[in-house]
Structure formats: structure tokens, C-alpha cells
Amino acid sequence: MLEHLPAQLPEGHKNLSARLTGYALMFGDGRMQSRQVMPIDITYQAPTKAGVMKDKKKSMSMQANYCMFCGEKYDRDEPEAA
């Protein structure tokens, strides 16, 4: 996760950290989809226009490619949840 996040942050950022905060099973189209989504809390420092480093926080979610319970890879043809 920490290898992929820097590409989404401002140039010059520092002190990146990320923390997985839980999981959720998604329901939709009248059925349960056994895909897990992990909320992620991200903190880093980014330079302002004046060149001063300022603490920033961001939240995003990461969808799993494999079931965290059985290790089975999810079917790509299964509909994505919104």
C-alpha cells in the first residue's frame, strides 16, 4: 500500500503513514458480494505554496482481490459495488 500511495499525493510530500481501520462486506443487486473493502487512514506532510510543510490527512478505501477468509481470488466478471 505504501508503495502505491505516493503517486496519488502531492510532489514533495513527507512522513507518509497509512493504517487499515476495518473491513466491510458489500451487499447489492439483491445478493451479497463477498468482497472486502478496507478503509485506509493516510497522513503525510505536503509543502504549501510558501514552501512550509503542513500536515495532511486523507481517507480512501482499498478493495481486496482475494477473500481474506479463504484466500480464493475474486471473479473479475462479478459486478463491482458502488
PDB file of N, CA, C and O in Angstrom:
ATOM      1  N   MET A   1       0.827  -1.180   0.000  1.00  0.00           N
ATOM      2  CA  MET A   1       0.000   0.000   0.000  1.00  0.00           C
ATOM      3  C   MET A   1       0.880   1.255   0.000  1.00  0.00           C
ATOM      4  O   MET A   1       0.624   2.192  -0.756  1.00  0.00           O
ATOM      5  N   LEU A   2       1.908   1.273   0.841  1.00  0.00           N
ATOM      6  CA  LEU A   2       2.775   2.451   0.919  1.00  0.00           C
ATOM      7  C   LEU A   2       3.580   2.649  -0.356  1.00  0.00           C
ATOM      8  O   LEU A   2       4.074   3.749  -0.601  1.00  0.00           O
ATOM      9  N   GLU A   3       3.728   1.595  -1.185  1.00  0.00           N
ATOM     10  CA  GLU A   3       4.436   1.740  -2.451  1.00  0.00           C
ATOM     11  C   GLU A   3       3.566   2.418  -3.505  1.00  0.00           C
ATOM     12  O   GLU A   3       4.097   3.069  -4.405  1.00  0.00           O
ATOM     13  N   HIS A   4       2.237   2.282  -3.415  1.00  0.00           N
ATOM     14  CA  HIS A   4       1.333   2.817  -4.429  1.00  0.00           C
ATOM     15  C   HIS A   4       0.763   4.192  -4.076  1.00  0.00           C
ATOM     16  O   HIS A   4       0.370   4.937  -4.974  1.00  0.00           O
ATOM     17  N   LEU A   5       0.711   4.540  -2.805  1.00  0.00           N
ATOM     18  CA  LEU A   5       0.128   5.818  -2.388  1.00  0.00           C
ATOM     19  C   LEU A   5       0.892   7.055  -2.850  1.00  0.00           C
ATOM     20  O   LEU A   5       0.252   8.041  -3.217  1.00  0.00           O
ATOM     21  N   PRO A   6       2.233   7.058  -2.854  1.00  0.00           N
ATOM     22  CA  PRO A   6       2.949   8.288  -3.223  1.00  0.00           C
ATOM     23  C   PRO A   6       2.557   8.871  -4.576  1.00  0.00           C
ATOM     24  O   PRO A   6       2.600  10.089  -4.752  1.00  0.00           O
ATOM     25  N   ALA A   7       2.178   8.034  -5.531  1.00  0.00           N
ATOM     26  CA  ALA A   7       1.784   8.539  -6.856  1.00  0.00           C
ATOM     27  C   ALA A   7       0.499   9.366  -6.789  1.00  0.00           C
ATOM     28  O   ALA A   7       0.219  10.141  -7.704  1.00  0.00           O
ATOM     29  N   GLN A   8      -0.287   9.212  -5.718  1.00  0.00           N
ATOM     30  CA  GLN A   8      -1.553   9.926  -5.576  1.00  0.00           C
ATOM     31  C   GLN A   8      -1.428  11.163  -4.692  1.00  0.00           C
ATOM     32  O   GLN A   8      -2.410  11.880  -4.498  1.00  0.00           O
ATOM     33  N   LEU A   9      -0.248  11.424  -4.156  1.00  0.00           N
ATOM     34  CA  LEU A   9      -0.042  12.543  -3.232  1.00  0.00           C
ATOM     35  C   LEU A   9       0.751  13.653  -3.912  1.00  0.00           C
ATOM     36  O   LEU A   9       1.388  13.429  -4.942  1.00  0.00           O
ATOM     37  N   PRO A  10       0.709  14.862  -3.326  1.00  0.00           N
ATOM     38  CA  PRO A  10       1.447  15.987  -3.917  1.00  0.00           C
ATOM     39  C   PRO A  10       2.958  15.738  -3.938  1.00  0.00           C
ATOM     40  O   PRO A  10       3.497  15.062  -3.061  1.00  0.00           O
ATOM     41  N   GLU A  11       3.632  16.290  -4.944  1.00  0.00           N
ATOM     42  CA  GLU A  11       5.080  16.176  -5.042  1.00  0.00           C
ATOM     43  C   GLU A  11       5.717  16.861  -3.832  1.00  0.00           C
ATOM     44  O   GLU A  11       5.287  17.939  -3.423  1.00  0.00           O
ATOM     45  N   GLY A  12       6.725  16.237  -3.277  1.00  0.00           N
ATOM     46  CA  GLY A  12       7.420  16.808  -2.128  1.00  0.00           C
ATOM     47  C   GLY A  12       6.851  16.378  -0.788  1.00  0.00           C
ATOM     48  O   GLY A  12       7.308  16.857   0.249  1.00  0.00           O
ATOM     49  N   HIS A  13       5.855  15.476  -0.779  1.00  0.00           N
ATOM     50  CA  HIS A  13       5.265  15.046   0.498  1.00  0.00           C
ATOM     51  C   HIS A  13       6.305  14.301   1.337  1.00  0.00           C
ATOM     52  O   HIS A  13       7.288  13.785   0.804  1.00  0.00           O
ATOM     53  N   LYS A  14       6.081  14.248   2.656  1.00  0.00           N
ATOM     54  CA  LYS A  14       6.988  13.574   3.594  1.00  0.00           C
ATOM     55  C   LYS A  14       6.172  12.858   4.655  1.00  0.00           C
ATOM     56  O   LYS A  14       4.975  13.100   4.803  1.00  0.00           O
ATOM     57  N   ASN A  15       6.829  11.975   5.390  1.00  0.00           N
ATOM     58  CA  ASN A  15       6.267  11.318   6.569  1.00  0.00           C
ATOM     59  C   ASN A  15       4.944  10.613   6.288  1.00  0.00           C
ATOM     60  O   ASN A  15       4.005  10.741   7.073  1.00  0.00           O
ATOM     61  N   LEU A  16       4.850   9.879   5.193  1.00  0.00           N
ATOM     62  CA  LEU A  16       3.643   9.149   4.833  1.00  0.00           C
ATOM     63  C   LEU A  16       3.431   7.976   5.778  1.00  0.00           C
ATOM     64  O   LEU A  16       4.362   7.226   6.069  1.00  0.00           O
ATOM     65  N   SER A  17       2.213   7.824   6.248  1.00  0.00           N
ATOM     66  CA  SER A  17       1.835   6.628   7.002  1.00  0.00           C
ATOM     67  C   SER A  17       0.396   6.277   6.621  1.00  0.00           C
ATOM     68  O   SER A  17      -0.382   7.153   6.244  1.00  0.00           O
ATOM     69  N   ALA A  18       0.050   5.002   6.721  1.00  0.00           N
ATOM     70  CA  ALA A  18      -1.303   4.548   6.390  1.00  0.00           C
ATOM     71  C   ALA A  18      -1.690   3.466   7.385  1.00  0.00           C
ATOM     72  O   ALA A  18      -0.839   2.708   7.849  1.00  0.00           O
ATOM     73  N   ARG A  19      -2.992   3.394   7.716  1.00  0.00           N
ATOM     74  CA  ARG A  19      -3.466   2.437   8.704  1.00  0.00           C
ATOM     75  C   ARG A  19      -4.777   1.849   8.212  1.00  0.00           C
ATOM     76  O   ARG A  19      -5.712   2.591   7.912  1.00  0.00           O
ATOM     77  N   LEU A  20      -4.860   0.514   8.125  1.00  0.00           N
ATOM     78  CA  LEU A  20      -6.113  -0.147   7.785  1.00  0.00           C
ATOM     79  C   LEU A  20      -7.003  -0.092   9.027  1.00  0.00           C
ATOM     80  O   LEU A  20      -6.557  -0.401  10.132  1.00  0.00           O
ATOM     81  N   THR A  21      -8.257   0.301   8.839  1.00  0.00           N
ATOM     82  CA  THR A  21      -9.110   0.558  10.002  1.00  0.00           C
ATOM     83  C   THR A  21     -10.311  -0.364  10.134  1.00  0.00           C
ATOM     84  O   THR A  21     -11.135  -0.139  11.020  1.00  0.00           O
ATOM     85  N   GLY A  22     -10.456  -1.383   9.309  1.00  0.00           N
ATOM     86  CA  GLY A  22     -11.582  -2.303   9.420  1.00  0.00           C
ATOM     87  C   GLY A  22     -11.904  -2.931   8.086  1.00  0.00           C
ATOM     88  O   GLY A  22     -11.127  -2.820   7.138  1.00  0.00           O
ATOM     89  N   TYR A  23     -13.055  -3.597   8.005  1.00  0.00           N
ATOM     90  CA  TYR A  23     -13.477  -4.188   6.740  1.00  0.00           C
ATOM     91  C   TYR A  23     -14.996  -4.204   6.663  1.00  0.00           C
ATOM     92  O   TYR A  23     -15.677  -4.033   7.674  1.00  0.00           O
ATOM     93  N   ALA A  24     -15.526  -4.410   5.460  1.00  0.00           N
ATOM     94  CA  ALA A  24     -16.969  -4.466   5.244  1.00  0.00           C
ATOM     95  C   ALA A  24     -17.275  -5.450   4.129  1.00  0.00           C
ATOM     96  O   ALA A  24     -16.516  -5.556   3.166  1.00  0.00           O
ATOM     97  N   LEU A  25     -18.373  -6.165   4.252  1.00  0.00           N
ATOM     98  CA  LEU A  25     -18.885  -6.992   3.163  1.00  0.00           C
ATOM     99  C   LEU A  25     -19.919  -6.154   2.434  1.00  0.00           C
ATOM    100  O   LEU A  25     -20.689  -5.436   3.072  1.00  0.00           O
ATOM    101  N   MET A  26     -19.952  -6.232   1.096  1.00  0.00           N
ATOM    102  CA  MET A  26     -20.851  -5.389   0.310  1.00  0.00           C
ATOM    103  C   MET A  26     -22.102  -6.155  -0.105  1.00  0.00           C
ATOM    104  O   MET A  26     -22.040  -7.340  -0.432  1.00  0.00           O
ATOM    105  N   PHE A  27     -23.227  -5.467  -0.086  1.00  0.00           N
ATOM    106  CA  PHE A  27     -24.495  -6.024  -0.499  1.00  0.00           C
ATOM    107  C   PHE A  27     -25.027  -5.192  -1.657  1.00  0.00           C
ATOM    108  O   PHE A  27     -24.933  -3.965  -1.625  1.00  0.00           O
ATOM    109  N   GLY A  28     -25.582  -5.835  -2.675  1.00  0.00           N
ATOM    110  CA  GLY A  28     -26.133  -5.105  -3.806  1.00  0.00           C
ATOM    111  C   GLY A  28     -26.772  -6.048  -4.800  1.00  0.00           C
ATOM    112  O   GLY A  28     -26.480  -7.244  -4.803  1.00  0.00           O
ATOM    113  N   ASP A  29     -27.640  -5.521  -5.642  1.00  0.00           N
ATOM    114  CA  ASP A  29     -28.324  -6.299  -6.671  1.00  0.00           C
ATOM    115  C   ASP A  29     -29.055  -7.501  -6.083  1.00  0.00           C
ATOM    116  O   ASP A  29     -29.129  -8.551  -6.721  1.00  0.00           O
ATOM    117  N   GLY A  30     -29.599  -7.360  -4.866  1.00  0.00           N
ATOM    118  CA  GLY A  30     -30.360  -8.429  -4.237  1.00  0.00           C
ATOM    119  C   GLY A  30     -29.530  -9.595  -3.751  1.00  0.00           C
ATOM    120  O   GLY A  30     -30.081 -10.650  -3.438  1.00  0.00           O
ATOM    121  N   ARG A  31     -28.197  -9.432  -3.677  1.00  0.00           N
ATOM    122  CA  ARG A  31     -27.342 -10.520  -3.191  1.00  0.00           C
ATOM    123  C   ARG A  31     -26.118  -9.949  -2.487  1.00  0.00           C
ATOM    124  O   ARG A  31     -25.775  -8.777  -2.641  1.00  0.00           O
ATOM    125  N   MET A  32     -25.477 -10.806  -1.719  1.00  0.00           N
ATOM    126  CA  MET A  32     -24.263 -10.396  -1.028  1.00  0.00           C
ATOM    127  C   MET A  32     -23.054 -10.692  -1.909  1.00  0.00           C
ATOM    128  O   MET A  32     -22.957 -11.768  -2.499  1.00  0.00           O
ATOM    129  N   GLN A  33     -22.156  -9.756  -1.992  1.00  0.00           N
ATOM    130  CA  GLN A  33     -20.882  -9.971  -2.677  1.00  0.00           C
ATOM    131  C   GLN A  33     -19.819 -10.125  -1.597  1.00  0.00           C
ATOM    132  O   GLN A  33     -19.672  -9.260  -0.733  1.00  0.00           O
ATOM    133  N   SER A  34     -19.097 -11.203  -1.649  1.00  0.00           N
ATOM    134  CA  SER A  34     -18.123 -11.478  -0.591  1.00  0.00           C
ATOM    135  C   SER A  34     -16.781 -10.808  -0.861  1.00  0.00           C
ATOM    136  O   SER A  34     -15.729 -11.442  -0.779  1.00  0.00           O
ATOM    137  N   ARG A  35     -16.832  -9.536  -1.181  1.00  0.00           N
ATOM    138  CA  ARG A  35     -15.604  -8.756  -1.366  1.00  0.00           C
ATOM    139  C   ARG A  35     -15.412  -7.850  -0.154  1.00  0.00           C
ATOM    140  O   ARG A  35     -16.355  -7.224   0.330  1.00  0.00           O
ATOM    141  N   GLN A  36     -14.206  -7.796   0.311  1.00  0.00           N
ATOM    142  CA  GLN A  36     -13.917  -6.939   1.455  1.00  0.00           C
ATOM    143  C   GLN A  36     -13.366  -5.591   0.985  1.00  0.00           C
ATOM    144  O   GLN A  36     -12.625  -5.510   0.005  1.00  0.00           O
ATOM    145  N   VAL A  37     -13.745  -4.550   1.703  1.00  0.00           N
ATOM    146  CA  VAL A  37     -13.240  -3.201   1.455  1.00  0.00           C
ATOM    147  C   VAL A  37     -12.628  -2.713   2.757  1.00  0.00           C
ATOM    148  O   VAL A  37     -13.277  -2.713   3.803  1.00  0.00           O
ATOM    149  N   MET A  38     -11.382  -2.303   2.680  1.00  0.00           N
ATOM    150  CA  MET A  38     -10.676  -1.842   3.863  1.00  0.00           C
ATOM    151  C   MET A  38     -10.542  -0.326   3.827  1.00  0.00           C
ATOM    152  O   MET A  38      -9.885   0.212   2.936  1.00  0.00           O
ATOM    153  N   PRO A  39     -11.157   0.378   4.790  1.00  0.00           N
ATOM    154  CA  PRO A  39     -10.924   1.824   4.887  1.00  0.00           C
ATOM    155  C   PRO A  39      -9.464   2.070   5.283  1.00  0.00           C
ATOM    156  O   PRO A  39      -8.901   1.325   6.086  1.00  0.00           O
ATOM    157  N   ILE A  40      -8.866   3.101   4.726  1.00  0.00           N
ATOM    158  CA  ILE A  40      -7.470   3.428   4.995  1.00  0.00           C
ATOM    159  C   ILE A  40      -7.384   4.883   5.446  1.00  0.00           C
ATOM    160  O   ILE A  40      -7.911   5.775   4.781  1.00  0.00           O
ATOM    161  N   ASP A  41      -6.726   5.120   6.566  1.00  0.00           N
ATOM    162  CA  ASP A  41      -6.438   6.469   7.031  1.00  0.00           C
ATOM    163  C   ASP A  41      -4.998   6.785   6.633  1.00  0.00           C
ATOM    164  O   ASP A  41      -4.083   6.029   6.958  1.00  0.00           O
ATOM    165  N   ILE A  42      -4.795   7.901   5.930  1.00  0.00           N
ATOM    166  CA  ILE A  42      -3.478   8.278   5.420  1.00  0.00           C
ATOM    167  C   ILE A  42      -3.088   9.626   6.007  1.00  0.00           C
ATOM    168  O   ILE A  42      -3.899  10.552   6.042  1.00  0.00           O
ATOM    169  N   THR A  43      -1.861   9.733   6.461  1.00  0.00           N
ATOM    170  CA  THR A  43      -1.332  11.018   6.934  1.00  0.00           C
ATOM    171  C   THR A  43       0.017  11.250   6.262  1.00  0.00           C
ATOM    172  O   THR A  43       0.776  10.309   6.030  1.00  0.00           O
ATOM    173  N   TYR A  44       0.307  12.512   5.953  1.00  0.00           N
ATOM    174  CA  TYR A  44       1.571  12.886   5.327  1.00  0.00           C
ATOM    175  C   TYR A  44       1.761  14.384   5.492  1.00  0.00           C
ATOM    176  O   TYR A  44       0.855  15.092   5.931  1.00  0.00           O
ATOM    177  N   GLN A  45       2.924  14.848   5.141  1.00  0.00           N
ATOM    178  CA  GLN A  45       3.201  16.274   5.123  1.00  0.00           C
ATOM    179  C   GLN A  45       3.430  16.686   3.678  1.00  0.00           C
ATOM    180  O   GLN A  45       4.141  16.008   2.937  1.00  0.00           O
ATOM    181  N   ALA A  46       2.820  17.811   3.276  1.00  0.00           N
ATOM    182  CA  ALA A  46       2.972  18.321   1.910  1.00  0.00           C
ATOM    183  C   ALA A  46       3.377  19.787   1.983  1.00  0.00           C
ATOM    184  O   ALA A  46       2.952  20.515   2.880  1.00  0.00           O
ATOM    185  N   PRO A  47       4.206  20.214   1.029  1.00  0.00           N
ATOM    186  CA  PRO A  47       4.633  21.619   1.045  1.00  0.00           C
ATOM    187  C   PRO A  47       3.516  22.548   0.575  1.00  0.00           C
ATOM    188  O   PRO A  47       2.790  22.234  -0.368  1.00  0.00           O
ATOM    189  N   THR A  48       3.387  23.691   1.240  1.00  0.00           N
ATOM    190  CA  THR A  48       2.445  24.724   0.813  1.00  0.00           C
ATOM    191  C   THR A  48       3.110  25.556  -0.281  1.00  0.00           C
ATOM    192  O   THR A  48       4.278  25.334  -0.599  1.00  0.00           O
ATOM    193  N   LYS A  49       2.380  26.509  -0.858  1.00  0.00           N
ATOM    194  CA  LYS A  49       2.963  27.391  -1.877  1.00  0.00           C
ATOM    195  C   LYS A  49       4.131  28.199  -1.316  1.00  0.00           C
ATOM    196  O   LYS A  49       5.050  28.576  -2.043  1.00  0.00           O
ATOM    197  N   ALA A  50       4.077  28.460   0.004  1.00  0.00           N
ATOM    198  CA  ALA A  50       5.144  29.211   0.659  1.00  0.00           C
ATOM    199  C   ALA A  50       6.346  28.318   1.003  1.00  0.00           C
ATOM    200  O   ALA A  50       7.361  28.807   1.500  1.00  0.00           O
ATOM    201  N   GLY A  51       6.227  26.992   0.735  1.00  0.00           N
ATOM    202  CA  GLY A  51       7.335  26.086   0.992  1.00  0.00           C
ATOM    203  C   GLY A  51       7.363  25.496   2.390  1.00  0.00           C
ATOM    204  O   GLY A  51       8.303  24.783   2.742  1.00  0.00           O
ATOM    205  N   VAL A  52       6.337  25.785   3.197  1.00  0.00           N
ATOM    206  CA  VAL A  52       6.261  25.254   4.553  1.00  0.00           C
ATOM    207  C   VAL A  52       5.554  23.897   4.508  1.00  0.00           C
ATOM    208  O   VAL A  52       4.564  23.738   3.794  1.00  0.00           O
ATOM    209  N   MET A  53       6.060  22.919   5.270  1.00  0.00           N
ATOM    210  CA  MET A  53       5.425  21.604   5.318  1.00  0.00           C
ATOM    211  C   MET A  53       4.204  21.654   6.228  1.00  0.00           C
ATOM    212  O   MET A  53       4.277  22.160   7.348  1.00  0.00           O
ATOM    213  N   LYS A  54       3.073  21.124   5.740  1.00  0.00           N
ATOM    214  CA  LYS A  54       1.827  21.140   6.502  1.00  0.00           C
ATOM    215  C   LYS A  54       1.286  19.713   6.590  1.00  0.00           C
ATOM    216  O   LYS A  54       1.305  18.975   5.605  1.00  0.00           O
ATOM    217  N   ASP A  55       0.801  19.326   7.783  1.00  0.00           N
ATOM    218  CA  ASP A  55       0.212  18.003   7.976  1.00  0.00           C
ATOM    219  C   ASP A  55      -1.082  17.886   7.175  1.00  0.00           C
ATOM    220  O   ASP A  55      -1.901  18.804   7.165  1.00  0.00           O
ATOM    221  N   LYS A  56      -1.255  16.757   6.511  1.00  0.00           N
ATOM    222  CA  LYS A  56      -2.457  16.484   5.717  1.00  0.00           C
ATOM    223  C   LYS A  56      -2.992  15.122   6.107  1.00  0.00           C
ATOM    224  O   LYS A  56      -2.228  14.239   6.497  1.00  0.00           O
ATOM    225  N   LYS A  57      -4.321  14.942   6.004  1.00  0.00           N
ATOM    226  CA  LYS A  57      -4.977  13.667   6.250  1.00  0.00           C
ATOM    227  C   LYS A  57      -5.871  13.360   5.067  1.00  0.00           C
ATOM    228  O   LYS A  57      -6.460  14.262   4.470  1.00  0.00           O
ATOM    229  N   LYS A  58      -5.972  12.081   4.729  1.00  0.00           N
ATOM    230  CA  LYS A  58      -6.796  11.655   3.614  1.00  0.00           C
ATOM    231  C   LYS A  58      -7.364  10.285   3.956  1.00  0.00           C
ATOM    232  O   LYS A  58      -6.705   9.495   4.631  1.00  0.00           O
ATOM    233  N   SER A  59      -8.567   9.997   3.503  1.00  0.00           N
ATOM    234  CA  SER A  59      -9.172   8.678   3.689  1.00  0.00           C
ATOM    235  C   SER A  59      -9.537   8.113   2.327  1.00  0.00           C
ATOM    236  O   SER A  59      -9.987   8.841   1.442  1.00  0.00           O
ATOM    237  N   MET A  60      -9.342   6.817   2.167  1.00  0.00           N
ATOM    238  CA  MET A  60      -9.732   6.136   0.938  1.00  0.00           C
ATOM    239  C   MET A  60     -10.039   4.683   1.298  1.00  0.00           C
ATOM    240  O   MET A  60      -9.846   4.270   2.441  1.00  0.00           O
ATOM    241  N   SER A  61     -10.507   3.926   0.341  1.00  0.00           N
ATOM    242  CA  SER A  61     -10.799   2.518   0.570  1.00  0.00           C
ATOM    243  C   SER A  61     -10.038   1.666  -0.430  1.00  0.00           C
ATOM    244  O   SER A  61      -9.772   2.089  -1.555  1.00  0.00           O
ATOM    245  N   MET A  62      -9.693   0.459  -0.002  1.00  0.00           N
ATOM    246  CA  MET A  62      -8.988  -0.488  -0.849  1.00  0.00           C
ATOM    247  C   MET A  62      -9.841  -1.743  -0.944  1.00  0.00           C
ATOM    248  O   MET A  62     -10.232  -2.306   0.078  1.00  0.00           O
ATOM    249  N   GLN A  63     -10.135  -2.188  -2.170  1.00  0.00           N
ATOM    250  CA  GLN A  63     -10.927  -3.390  -2.372  1.00  0.00           C
ATOM    251  C   GLN A  63      -9.984  -4.570  -2.565  1.00  0.00           C
ATOM    252  O   GLN A  63      -9.020  -4.487  -3.326  1.00  0.00           O
ATOM    253  N   ALA A  64     -10.270  -5.670  -1.871  1.00  0.00           N
ATOM    254  CA  ALA A  64      -9.415  -6.854  -1.933  1.00  0.00           C
ATOM    255  C   ALA A  64      -9.588  -7.607  -3.250  1.00  0.00           C
ATOM    256  O   ALA A  64     -10.676  -7.611  -3.827  1.00  0.00           O
ATOM    257  N   ASN A  65      -8.517  -8.243  -3.725  1.00  0.00           N
ATOM    258  CA  ASN A  65      -8.565  -9.119  -4.892  1.00  0.00           C
ATOM    259  C   ASN A  65      -8.790 -10.572  -4.495  1.00  0.00           C
ATOM    260  O   ASN A  65      -9.221 -11.386  -5.312  1.00  0.00           O
ATOM    261  N   TYR A  66      -8.493 -10.897  -3.228  1.00  0.00           N
ATOM    262  CA  TYR A  66      -8.644 -12.252  -2.711  1.00  0.00           C
ATOM    263  C   TYR A  66      -9.464 -12.201  -1.424  1.00  0.00           C
ATOM    264  O   TYR A  66      -9.398 -11.221  -0.682  1.00  0.00           O
ATOM    265  N   CYS A  67     -10.233 -13.250  -1.160  1.00  0.00           N
ATOM    266  CA  CYS A  67     -11.003 -13.336   0.078  1.00  0.00           C
ATOM    267  C   CYS A  67     -10.042 -13.460   1.256  1.00  0.00           C
ATOM    268  O   CYS A  67      -9.162 -14.321   1.247  1.00  0.00           O
ATOM    269  N   MET A  68     -10.200 -12.617   2.262  1.00  0.00           N
ATOM    270  CA  MET A  68      -9.311 -12.656   3.419  1.00  0.00           C
ATOM    271  C   MET A  68      -9.566 -13.866   4.308  1.00  0.00           C
ATOM    272  O   MET A  68      -8.756 -14.167   5.184  1.00  0.00           O
ATOM    273  N   PHE A  69     -10.676 -14.563   4.098  1.00  0.00           N
ATOM    274  CA  PHE A  69     -11.011 -15.713   4.923  1.00  0.00           C
ATOM    275  C   PHE A  69     -10.532 -17.027   4.305  1.00  0.00           C
ATOM    276  O   PHE A  69      -9.974 -17.869   5.008  1.00  0.00           O
ATOM    277  N   CYS A  70     -10.744 -17.215   2.987  1.00  0.00           N
ATOM    278  CA  CYS A  70     -10.387 -18.488   2.352  1.00  0.00           C
ATOM    279  C   CYS A  70      -9.240 -18.369   1.362  1.00  0.00           C
ATOM    280  O   CYS A  70      -8.693 -19.393   0.952  1.00  0.00           O
ATOM    281  N   GLY A  71      -8.848 -17.155   0.957  1.00  0.00           N
ATOM    282  CA  GLY A  71      -7.749 -16.949   0.031  1.00  0.00           C
ATOM    283  C   GLY A  71      -8.122 -17.108  -1.435  1.00  0.00           C
ATOM    284  O   GLY A  71      -7.255 -17.008  -2.303  1.00  0.00           O
ATOM    285  N   GLU A  72      -9.418 -17.358  -1.733  1.00  0.00           N
ATOM    286  CA  GLU A  72      -9.852 -17.545  -3.118  1.00  0.00           C
ATOM    287  C   GLU A  72      -9.875 -16.204  -3.855  1.00  0.00           C
ATOM    288  O   GLU A  72     -10.346 -15.201  -3.318  1.00  0.00           O
ATOM    289  N   LYS A  73      -9.358 -16.195  -5.100  1.00  0.00           N
ATOM    290  CA  LYS A  73      -9.344 -14.980  -5.918  1.00  0.00           C
ATOM    291  C   LYS A  73     -10.771 -14.658  -6.349  1.00  0.00           C
ATOM    292  O   LYS A  73     -11.525 -15.556  -6.724  1.00  0.00           O
ATOM    293  N   TYR A  74     -11.146 -13.373  -6.296  1.00  0.00           N
ATOM    294  CA  TYR A  74     -12.481 -12.955  -6.717  1.00  0.00           C
ATOM    295  C   TYR A  74     -12.618 -13.034  -8.229  1.00  0.00           C
ATOM    296  O   TYR A  74     -11.661 -12.780  -8.959  1.00  0.00           O
ATOM    297  N   ASP A  75     -13.798 -13.383  -8.692  1.00  0.00           N
ATOM    298  CA  ASP A  75     -14.123 -13.460 -10.120  1.00  0.00           C
ATOM    299  C   ASP A  75     -14.194 -12.043 -10.679  1.00  0.00           C
ATOM    300  O   ASP A  75     -14.954 -11.219 -10.168  1.00  0.00           O
ATOM    301  N   ARG A  76     -13.428 -11.748 -11.705  1.00  0.00           N
ATOM    302  CA  ARG A  76     -13.424 -10.412 -12.324  1.00  0.00           C
ATOM    303  C   ARG A  76     -14.760 -10.083 -12.963  1.00  0.00           C
ATOM    304  O   ARG A  76     -15.088  -8.906 -13.111  1.00  0.00           O
ATOM    305  N   ASP A  77     -15.557 -11.102 -13.353  1.00  0.00           N
ATOM    306  CA  ASP A  77     -16.854 -10.855 -14.001  1.00  0.00           C
ATOM    307  C   ASP A  77     -17.940 -10.483 -12.997  1.00  0.00           C
ATOM    308  O   ASP A  77     -19.022 -10.046 -13.391  1.00  0.00           O
ATOM    309  N   GLU A  78     -17.663 -10.650 -11.704  1.00  0.00           N
ATOM    310  CA  GLU A  78     -18.629 -10.305 -10.683  1.00  0.00           C
ATOM    311  C   GLU A  78     -18.809  -8.797 -10.680  1.00  0.00           C
ATOM    312  O   GLU A  78     -17.819  -8.069 -10.741  1.00  0.00           O
ATOM    313  N   PRO A  79     -20.053  -8.298 -10.610  1.00  0.00           N
ATOM    314  CA  PRO A  79     -20.270  -6.833 -10.661  1.00  0.00           C
ATOM    315  C   PRO A  79     -19.583  -6.113  -9.524  1.00  0.00           C
ATOM    316  O   PRO A  79     -19.540  -6.603  -8.395  1.00  0.00           O
ATOM    317  N   GLU A  80     -19.044  -4.941  -9.830  1.00  0.00           N
ATOM    318  CA  GLU A  80     -18.404  -4.090  -8.835  1.00  0.00           C
ATOM    319  C   GLU A  80     -19.470  -3.378  -8.018  1.00  0.00           C
ATOM    320  O   GLU A  80     -20.514  -3.012  -8.558  1.00  0.00           O
ATOM    321  N   ALA A  81     -19.230  -3.176  -6.742  1.00  0.00           N
ATOM    322  CA  ALA A  81     -20.134  -2.409  -5.889  1.00  0.00           C
ATOM    323  C   ALA A  81     -19.796  -0.942  -6.009  1.00  0.00           C
ATOM    324  O   ALA A  81     -18.637  -0.584  -6.219  1.00  0.00           O
ATOM    325  N   ALA A  82     -20.786  -0.096  -5.880  1.00  0.00           N
ATOM    326  CA  ALA A  82     -20.575   1.353  -5.984  1.00  0.00           C
ATOM    327  C   ALA A  82     -20.082   1.915  -4.682  1.00  0.00           C
ATOM    328  O   ALA A  82     -19.849   3.120  -4.578  1.00  0.00           O
TER     329      ALA A  82
END
